[in-house]
Amino acid sequence: MTDTPDTNTSGHTTNYHAPVVNMHDGQHNVGINYGTIGDATAHDIELRAAVAELVSLLAELRPHLTPDQDRAVDRALPVLTSDPAALPERGGLVLGRLAQIAAAVGAVGQPAAEAVNRLLGLLGA
């Protein structure tokens, strides 16, 4: 597929094999947006807030964790807090492990498990 038109021999029919945008006049024309619609900054702010909430809940959960679970949380925190925008690429396994830890401690871990689920929802997982 190309974005160049195919014209038949009569010169009247043009077939495009990719998106074509023809804009005449107007202001603030966007064209075709294949990515995020709206303000990406708002999503980043929401993502950072969800990470901060999870980190806070994990701190409250620590007295209920086994030493192995506590070490796993220690290893997860740098992944969560260094660059929340990179979470979709590298945070799936970390968030899965945190969800397991939160579930393993029972009702006291429920808020942390819900925070992990909210964060996964923001990441589109």
Number of C-alpha atoms within 10 A of each C-alpha: 6 9 11 12 13 13 12 10 7 6 8 7 11 11 11 14 12 11 8 12 8 5 9 7 6 6 6 6 9 7 10 9 7 6 7 8 7 8 8 11 9 10 15 14 13 14 21 18 14 20 22 16 17 23 19 12 18 24 13 13 20 14 10 14 18 12 11 10 19 18 11 16 21 12 12 18 15 11 16 21 15 10 11 20 17 13 21 13 9 13 18 14 12 19 21 15 17 22 19 14 23 26 17 15 15 11 11 14 23 17 17 25 25 15 22 23 17 17 22 19 11 15 17 8 10
